[in-house]
Amino acid sequence: MIEIKNVSKLYGEQKALDGVSFHVGEGEIVGLLGPNGAGKSTLMKIITCYIPPTDGEVTVCGHSIYDDTLGVRRCIGYLPEHNPLYLDMYVREYLRFAGGLSGLKNVNARADAMIELTGLTPEANKKIGQLSKGYRQRVGLAQALIHDPQVLILDEPTTGLDPNQLEFVRSIIREAGKTKVVLLSTHIMQEVEAMCNRAIIIDKGRIVSDDSMEHLDAGELTARFHRVTGNPA
């Protein structure tokens, strides 16, 4: 579903990504784990066609990021690290707008379904600017899911959430991962342990570890992260 081959990205003299390669298949929730500045967000922006790579190839659901950017975007639901919401729009209005941009014919029903799925019913008639950080993150997830994408790309989806919001958002991601490809980035090991069935560790733009969570209990994941990145857990 996501195929990444030898992807590199240069910003002037700085190499943000250096020959990154991996594959993510259906039903996998993959955590892209690494310290701040490791290249996680850059990679996600490349996968979603937001920026081009300097070298390498990416295909999503068989669509190339070079030859079929619209095909890639149609099959992806994307939640960036800094959730870009229209704060003056009402929750239901915004989701109908997002669904319309995706070309949905049943946009009203789909918006209502996403409101229920993400627990936004009590907030549905509020302006987004009136919502807490946790509820804004739920709106972002609802927007990413509204067109029923095959692939979810989530950049730091749980940062700054309180414990109740955190567990609710985790549960939505775990449920989505039963039928979709999910690639999420984080620098928090507990998030990978709580949601993912595979962990990819990236450091200084390179993949330094890629393993199933079946082989990585909490202690081993922490130890490996420290060992391969040189960063404290």
N, C-alpha and C positions, 0 to 999 in steps of 0.2 A: 504493500500500500504506500509506504514511503521508502524510496531508494535513494541513498546519498552516496555518491562516489567521488572520492578525492577532491572534496570541496575546500577551497582556500579563499580567503578574503583579505585583501590588503587595503589599509587606509594610509596612503602615502608610504612611509617606510615601515609602518607598524603592521604586523601580520596578526589579524584577529582570529583567523582560522587557518589551520595548516594541515591539509590533506585529510580531512575528516571523511570517514566512510562508515555507514551502518545501514541496516534494513529494519524496518518496523512492520510487522504483519498484523492482520485483523485479530481483534480480541486482546491485543497487548496494551498495557498501560506502562509506558516507559518513562522513567524519571531521568532527566538530564541534569546531573548533579555536578556542581562545581562552585568554586569561590567566585566572588564578584569580579567581573572583568575577564572571566575564563573564555567567553565567546558564545555563551548560551543564547542570549538574545539575538546576536548577529546571525546565528544559524537559523533561528526561528523566523527571522525577517526574510532570509533567503528562501526558506521552504514556502513561505506564504507569498512570494513574489513582491515583497515590499522593497527589497534591494537585490541587485544581481550579485552573484559570486564573481570573484576574479578568475577562478578556474574551477573545473569540476562540473558534475552533472547531478541534477535532482529531478526525480519523477515522483508524482503523487497520484495514486490511482491510475497509473499508466500515462499521465499527462506530464509533458516536459515543461519545466519552468521557462524554457527559452521559446518553445514553439507553440505552447498552448496555455498561456497564463490564465485565461478565463476558465479553461477546464480545471486547472489547479484550484482556482479560487472558489469555483462552484462546489467542490467536494470538501472544502476546509471550513471549519468553524474556528475562529481565531480570537483569543482573548489576550491582548498585549499586556505587558507589565503595568503600564500606566493606562488604566481603563478609560478609553476616549468616549465619554458619554456626553449627550446634549443635556446640560443640567436644567435648562428651562422647559424641557419637554416632560410630560407626564409619563409614568412607567408604561402604561398600556399603549399610549400614543407612540412612544419610542419603539416599542417592540413591533407594532403594526408597521411603522415606518421601515424598520430593519427588514421585516418580512417582505414588504413591498419591493425593496431594493433587490431582494433575492429572487423576485419573480413569483412569489407564492400566490396561488389563486384563492386559497382558503386562509388568508392572512389573519382575519379576526379570530377564527377558531384556533389557529395555531398559536397566536399570541396569548390567548386565554389558557391554552394547554401549558405553555412555558411558564406563565405566571403561577399556575398550580404546581407544576413540577419543581420550581425553584423556591416555593414558599413565599411568593411575593403578594399573595392575595390581600393581606391587610394593607399593603403599601401601593397597590395597583393604581389608585387614583391620586397619588401624590406626585409632585414634581421630583425628578431625580435629584435635584439639588438639595431637597429636604431630607434625603435618606442618609443613613449611617454608612460608614465604609463597607460594612458587611453586606448590607442590602444593595449598595451600588455594585459590589462584586457579583451578587446574584443576578442583577440586571445584565451585567456583562456576560455571564454564563448563559442566561436565557437568550441573549442576542446571538451568541456563538452557536447555540443549539437549534435556533428557530427553523432553519431550513433543513434540519435533519441531515447534517453532513456525515460523510463516511469517516472523516478525520478531524480530530480536535487538537489544536495547538494552543497550549495554555502556558503563558509566561508568568511565572511567580504567582499562581492563582490564589494563594492563601496568605500572602503577605499582609500583616497588619490586622488580621481578623481576631476577634475575641474567641475564647474556647467554644462557645455554643455555635457561633457562625462557622468556625473552623471545621467542626465535625459535620455540620450540615453540608457545607461545600464539598468536603471530602466524599460524603455519601453520594452526592450527585455525580461526581467524577468517577467513582467506582462503578456506579450503575451504568453510566455511559460507556465505560470500558468493556462492558459485556458484549456490546454489538459494534463498537467503533474502534478505530485506532486512536489512542490517546498518547500524545507526546507532551510532557509538562516539564518545565524547568524550575529548579529551586536550588538554593544553597543550604537548605535545611534538611538534614538526613532523616529526621522523623517524618517528614512529608513523604519521602520515597518509601519508607517502611510502612506507612499507613495506607498508601494508595497503589503502589506500583508492583508489578510482577517482574520487572527488570530494571536494573540501574546502570546507566552509562555515566561514567565520571569523565569530565572534560577539564583540562587545565592548560592554560596558556595556548588555547586554540587547538589542542590535540586531544584525541580520545586516549585516555590512559587506563581505562578499565571498562569492561562491558560484560555483565554477568546476570544470570537469573537470580531473583530474590530467594529462590529455593536454596541457593548456595551461599547466601549472605544473610546471616542473622544480624541482629542489631550491633553486636560487638564487632563482627567481622567487617560490616560495612563501614563503621567508624574507623576501624584500624586501617582498612584499605584506603579510605579517603585521605587519612593523615599520611600514609606511606607514599602514595603516588603523587600527591600534590604538595606535600611538605607543609600543609596548613593545619593548624590545630582543629580538632573536631568541635 
